[in-house]
Amino acid sequence: MAEYIDRDALLAEAKRISGPMTGDGWDNWGVYALINRQPAVDVRPVVRGRWLHKETTDHFHVVGQCSVCKERKRIDNFCPNCGADMR
């Protein structure tokens, strides 16, 4: 699974380090340029919830109330109303 980083935090940390980079001859400006050239990805924070007040319906489905949006829905790994991760 891919891991995502905060570009601004990485640039701040790179700027905190002074002097030329060792090894392959890269200087700080080369590192800054490399970081800034990396493509941005569209991610959003994971919202986690849990099912409250679980009960079985007449049709043998288990329903519960989402702890995030408070809607009563059929229990699954994700809330179908707000998308909260229920695992």
LODRENGU-135662 format. One record per atom (N, C-alpha, C, CB): residue in three letters; y, z, x. Coordinates in Angstrom, 3 decimals, decimal comma. Each point is the difference from the previous one (the first is absolute). Glycine has a CB too. Layout:
 residuo    north       up     east
     ALA        Y        Z        X
...
***
This chain:
 residuo    north       up     east
     MET   -1,173    0,000    0,838
     MET    1,173    0,000   -0,838
     MET    1,244    0,000    0,889
     MET   -1,250    1,214   -1,845
     ALA    2,220   -1,982    1,467
     ALA    1,237   -0,085    0,766
     ALA    0,783    1,301   -0,113
     ALA    0,072   -2,483   -0,368
     GLU    0,668    2,795    1,420
     GLU    0,878    1,156   -0,008
     GLU    1,422   -0,501    0,099
     GLU   -1,757    1,485    1,056
     TYR    2,672   -0,818   -1,737
     TYR    1,394   -0,426   -0,035
     TYR    0,870    1,050    0,662
     TYR   -0,406   -1,303   -2,109
     ILE    1,448    0,845    2,776
     ILE    0,905    0,917    0,687
     ILE    1,423   -0,207   -0,513
     ILE   -1,488    0,000    2,050
     ASP    2,321    0,958   -1,767
     ASP    1,418   -0,076   -0,341
     ASP    0,725   -0,640    1,185
     ASP   -0,132    2,066   -1,522
     ARG    0,642   -3,276    1,327
     ARG    0,644   -0,732    1,093
     ARG    1,192    0,758    0,567
     ARG   -0,745   -2,129   -1,046
     ASP    1,563    2,727    0,185
     ASP    1,179    0,742    0,476
     ASP   -0,407    1,189    0,871
     ASP    1,251   -0,700   -2,065
     ALA   -2,315    1,397    1,675
     ALA   -0,468    1,132    0,802
     ALA   -0,524   -0,476    1,359
     ALA   -0,578    1,249   -2,114
     LEU   -0,129   -2,379    2,129
     LEU   -0,506   -0,539    1,259
     LEU    1,147   -0,434    0,907
     LEU   -2,088   -0,747   -1,170
     LEU    3,104    0,094    0,611
     LEU    1,148   -0,404    0,804
     LEU    0,736    1,218    0,558
     LEU    0,220   -2,079   -1,391
     ALA   -0,080    3,122    0,580
     ALA    0,671    1,218    0,473
     ALA   -0,764    0,622    1,156
     ALA    0,909    0,397   -2,298
     GLU   -2,228   -0,367    2,197
     GLU   -0,827    0,558    1,072
     GLU    0,088   -0,863    1,251
     GLU   -1,549    0,988   -1,706
     ALA    1,553   -2,317    1,542
     ALA    0,114   -0,892    1,157
     ALA    1,357    0,169    0,675
     ALA   -1,561   -1,637   -1,100
     LYS    2,620    1,832    0,312
     LYS    1,338    0,193    0,577
     LYS    0,111    1,342    0,717
     LYS    0,960   -1,437   -1,812
     ARG   -1,758    2,414    1,375
     ARG    0,010    1,319    0,628
     ARG   -0,543   -0,078    1,430
     ARG   -0,286    1,077   -2,262
     ILE   -0,610   -2,023    2,496
     ILE   -0,585   -0,161    1,332
     ILE    0,961   -0,843    0,834
     ILE   -2,388    0,177   -0,907
     SER    2,805    0,326    2,016
     SER    0,956   -0,757    0,814
     SER   -0,696   -0,613    1,208
     SER    1,857    1,519   -0,750
     GLY   -1,219   -2,534    1,323
     GLY   -0,535   -0,652    1,189
     GLY   -0,957   -1,119   -0,348
     GLY    0,262    2,125    1,225
     PRO   -0,592   -2,947   -0,228
     PRO   -0,911   -1,124   -0,253
     PRO   -1,412    0,494   -0,298
     PRO    1,389   -1,448    1,504
     MET   -2,107    0,670   -2,283
     MET   -1,384    0,307   -0,315
     MET   -0,852   -0,293    1,229
     MET    0,361   -0,523   -2,461
     THR   -1,392    1,292    2,669
     THR   -0,864   -0,225    1,160
     THR   -1,112   -0,969   -0,364
     THR    0,520    2,300    0,878
     GLY   -1,183   -2,827    0,106
     GLY   -1,154   -0,854   -0,247
     GLY    0,345   -1,465    0,098
     GLY   -0,928    1,755   -1,449
     ASP    1,125   -2,412    0,308
     ASP    0,165   -1,452   -0,002
     ASP    1,447   -0,458    0,154
     ASP   -2,006   -0,103   -1,418
     GLY    2,918    0,999    1,759
     GLY    1,365   -0,399    0,281
     GLY    0,907   -0,103   -1,205
     GLY   -0,917   -1,174    1,888
     TRP    0,480    1,623   -3,046
     TRP    0,859   -0,048   -1,185
     TRP    1,128    1,016    0,141
     TRP   -1,948   -0,743   -1,431
     ASP    3,126    0,339    1,020
     ASP    1,089    0,973   -0,050
     ASP    0,191    0,454   -1,449
     ASP    1,133   -1,062    2,024
     ASN   -0,271    2,023   -2,241
     ASN    0,188    0,549   -1,344
     ASN    0,460   -1,057   -0,995
     ASN    0,544    2,193    1,033
     TRP    0,331   -3,103   -0,616
     TRP    0,488   -1,017   -0,937
     TRP   -1,127   -0,915   -0,454
     TRP    2,244    0,088    1,094
     GLY   -3,180   -0,368   -0,196
     GLY   -1,159   -0,804   -0,384
     GLY   -0,863    0,708   -1,032
     GLY    0,029   -1,045    2,255
     VAL   -0,186    2,354   -2,103
     VAL   -0,766    0,785   -0,968
     VAL    0,713    0,009   -1,341
     VAL   -0,926    1,432    1,846
     TYR    2,260   -1,215   -1,847
     TYR    0,762   -0,001   -1,256
     TYR   -0,132   -1,345   -0,715
     TYR    1,622    1,657    0,986
     ALA   -1,521   -2,749   -0,216
     ALA   -0,110   -1,333   -0,595
     ALA   -1,395   -0,212   -0,586
     ALA    1,704   -0,876    1,636
     LEU   -2,728    1,327   -0,932
     LEU   -1,363   -0,138   -0,499
     LEU   -0,187    0,775   -1,311
     LEU   -0,817   -0,286    2,366
     ILE    1,317    1,503   -2,415
     ILE   -0,114    0,803   -1,218
     ILE    0,732   -0,674   -1,157
     ILE   -0,172    2,091    1,389
     ASN    1,374   -2,574   -1,145
     ASN    0,791   -0,620   -1,070
     ASN   -0,569   -1,321   -0,484
     ASN    1,975    1,104    0,952
     ARG   -2,783   -1,790   -0,133
     ARG   -0,605   -1,274   -0,408
     ARG   -1,229    0,185   -0,892
     ARG    0,843   -0,987    2,120
     GLN   -1,379    2,190   -2,188
     GLN   -1,215    0,217   -0,776
     GLN    0,295   -0,154   -1,488
     GLN   -0,887    1,548    1,779
     PRO   -0,029   -2,180   -2,510
     PRO    0,243   -0,223   -1,426
     PRO   -0,055    1,311   -0,789
     PRO   -0,969   -2,305    0,228
     ALA    1,813    2,373   -1,221
     ALA   -0,017    1,148   -0,895
     ALA   -1,046   -0,240   -1,084
     ALA    2,452    0,487    0,459
     VAL   -3,043    0,577   -0,947
     VAL   -0,978   -0,108   -1,075
     VAL    0,523    0,768   -1,209
     VAL   -1,917   -0,228    1,657
     ASP    1,437   -0,156   -2,808
     ASP    0,421    0,639   -1,234
     ASP   -1,022    1,084   -0,349
     ASP    1,164   -2,128   -0,809
     VAL   -0,807    3,365    1,032
     VAL   -0,888    1,113   -0,318
     VAL    0,759    0,988   -0,874
     VAL   -1,289   -0,296    2,169
     ARG    0,533    1,081   -2,897
     ARG    0,622    1,061   -0,782
     ARG   -0,825    1,266    0,192
     ARG    0,928   -1,655   -1,707
     PRO   -0,293    2,791    1,553
     PRO   -0,738    1,246    0,202
     PRO   -1,101    0,162   -1,042
     PRO    2,053    1,036    0,990
     VAL   -3,135   -0,409   -0,583
     VAL   -1,099    0,266   -0,922
     VAL    0,347    1,229   -0,819
     VAL   -1,694   -1,031    1,579
     VAL    1,624    0,893   -2,890
     VAL    0,210    1,123   -0,901
     VAL   -1,373    0,517   -0,397
     VAL    2,224   -0,927   -0,862
     ARG   -2,464    2,189    1,104
     ARG   -1,295    0,586   -0,318
     ARG    0,140    0,925   -1,199
     ARG   -0,713   -0,160    2,413
     GLY   -0,286    0,105   -3,254
     GLY   -0,018    0,853   -1,179
     GLY   -1,399    0,484   -0,271
     GLY    1,947   -1,219   -0,943
     ARG   -2,115    1,861   -0,194
     ARG   -1,327    0,430   -0,415
     ARG   -0,057   -0,021   -1,511
     ARG   -0,282    1,431    2,063
     TRP   -0,923   -1,500   -2,564
     TRP   -0,189   -0,023   -1,445
     TRP   -0,013    1,426   -0,540
     TRP   -1,295   -2,163    0,168
     LEU    2,100    2,417   -1,199
     LEU    0,068    1,298   -0,657
     LEU   -0,601   -0,105   -1,394
     LEU    2,060    0,613    1,325
     HIS   -2,513    0,479   -1,849
     HIS   -0,461    0,075   -1,392
     HIS   -1,026   -1,092   -0,327
     HIS    2,219    0,981   -0,624
     LYS   -3,283   -1,038    1,382
     LYS   -1,036   -1,019   -0,208
     LYS   -0,789    0,308   -1,280
     LYS   -0,172   -0,376    2,509
     GLU   -0,148   -0,669   -3,241
     GLU   -0,844    0,148   -1,191
     GLU   -0,719   -1,313   -0,277
     GLU    1,564    1,744   -0,957
     THR   -2,661   -1,659    0,240
     THR   -0,786   -1,173   -0,360
     THR    0,380   -0,440   -1,409
     THR   -1,902    0,735    1,506
     THR    2,130   -2,032   -1,681
     THR    0,383   -0,528   -1,309
     THR   -1,240   -0,303   -0,834
     THR    2,101   -0,965    0,990
     ASP   -1,867    0,538   -2,223
     ASP   -1,098   -0,374   -0,891
     ASP   -0,791   -1,181    0,536
     ASP    1,325    0,854   -1,916
     HIS   -0,693   -1,687    2,756
     HIS   -0,665   -1,178    0,551
     HIS   -0,591    0,288    1,373
     HIS    1,568   -1,456   -1,285
     PHE   -1,714    2,734    1,627
     PHE   -0,612    0,449    1,246
     PHE    0,795   -0,378    1,247
     PHE   -2,173   -0,183   -1,139
     HIS    3,469   -0,029    0,980
     HIS    0,886   -0,205    1,148
     HIS    0,630    1,335    0,349
     HIS    0,467   -2,415   -0,650
     VAL   -0,293    2,652    1,941
     VAL    0,675    1,227    0,424
     VAL    1,467   -0,339    0,215
     VAL   -2,115    0,941    1,091
     VAL    2,995   -0,219   -1,761
     VAL    1,441   -0,212    0,132
     VAL    0,622    1,265    0,567
     VAL    0,028   -1,642   -1,936
     GLY    1,118    1,478    2,523
     GLY    0,730    1,131    0,556
     GLY    1,472   -0,309    0,060
     GLY   -1,992    0,667    1,324
     GLN    2,753    0,368   -1,028
     GLN    1,455   -0,161    0,113
     GLN    0,348   -0,116    1,482
     GLN    0,421    1,319   -2,152
     CYS    0,343   -2,347    2,503
     CYS    0,428   -0,224    1,379
     CYS    1,003    1,082    0,388
     CYS   -0,383   -2,503   -0,215
     SER    0,185    3,124    1,380
     SER    0,916    1,049    0,446
     SER    1,353   -0,555    0,436
     SER   -1,975    1,332    0,705
     VAL    2,071   -2,651   -0,498
     VAL    1,253   -0,618    0,446
     VAL    0,847   -0,459   -1,185
     VAL   -1,139   -0,728    2,109
     CYS    0,568   -0,115   -2,971
     CYS    0,790   -0,574   -1,101
     CYS   -0,269    0,676   -1,343
     CYS   -0,020   -2,158    1,223
     LYS   -0,962    3,052   -1,269
     LYS   -0,341    0,784   -1,202
     LYS   -0,605   -0,822   -1,130
     LYS    1,830    1,512    0,619
     GLU   -2,168   -2,778   -0,371
     GLU   -0,642   -0,830   -1,021
     GLU   -1,487    0,312   -0,070
     GLU    1,708   -1,811    0,363
     ARG   -2,284    1,738   -1,562
     ARG   -1,442    0,190   -0,176
     ARG   -0,668   -1,370    0,066
     ARG    0,344    2,096   -1,427
     LYS   -1,238   -2,246    2,392
     LYS   -0,663   -1,279    0,235
     LYS   -1,468    0,225    0,317
     LYS    2,152   -0,995    0,826
     ARG   -2,912   -0,083   -0,883
     ARG   -1,408    0,028    0,402
     ARG   -0,062    0,274    1,498
     ARG   -0,664   -1,622   -1,855
     ILE   -0,182    2,531    2,263
     ILE   -0,054    0,444    1,391
     ILE   -0,569   -1,098    0,890
     ILE   -0,276    2,378   -0,762
     ASP    0,970   -2,615    1,878
     ASP   -0,380   -0,992    0,992
     ASP    0,516    0,497    1,351
     ASP    0,057   -1,927   -1,706
     ASN   -0,224    1,120    2,767
     ASN    0,511    0,386    1,319
     ASN    1,516   -0,080    0,098
     ASN   -2,128   -0,792    0,963
     PHE    2,759    0,019   -1,869
     PHE    1,451   -0,147   -0,029
     PHE    0,469    0,150   -1,436
     PHE   -0,023   -1,520    2,028
     CYS    1,202    2,076   -2,211
     CYS    0,562    0,081   -1,341
     CYS    0,455   -1,401   -0,411
     CYS    0,732    2,425    0,351
     PRO   -1,217   -2,951   -1,483
     PRO    0,405   -1,347   -0,402
     PRO    1,451   -0,071   -0,466
     PRO   -2,355   -0,426   -0,632
     ASN    2,984    1,551    0,382
     ASN    1,390    0,009   -0,451
     ASN    0,983   -0,026    1,162
     ASN   -0,724    1,245   -2,021
     CYS    0,563   -0,319    2,989
     CYS    0,974    0,101    1,094
     CYS   -0,542   -0,395    1,365
     CYS    1,056    1,787   -1,290
     GLY   -2,369   -2,020    1,404
     GLY   -0,597   -0,439    1,253
     GLY   -0,320    1,102    0,983
     GLY    1,211   -2,056   -0,339
     ALA   -1,073    3,323   -0,051
     ALA   -0,294    1,108    0,905
     ALA   -1,463   -0,038    0,436
     ALA    1,786    1,386   -1,109
     ASP   -2,013   -1,086    2,372
     ASP   -1,349    0,041    0,559
     ASP   -0,630    1,327   -0,379
     ASP    0,646   -1,517    1,930
     MET   -1,764    1,473   -2,653
     MET   -0,638    1,208   -0,496
     MET   -1,235    0,393    0,810
     MET    0,856   -0,578   -2,251
     ARG   -1,082   -0,086    3,399
     ARG   -1,211    0,306    0,767
     ARG    0,192    1,242    0,834
     ARG   -0,576   -2,414    0,062
***
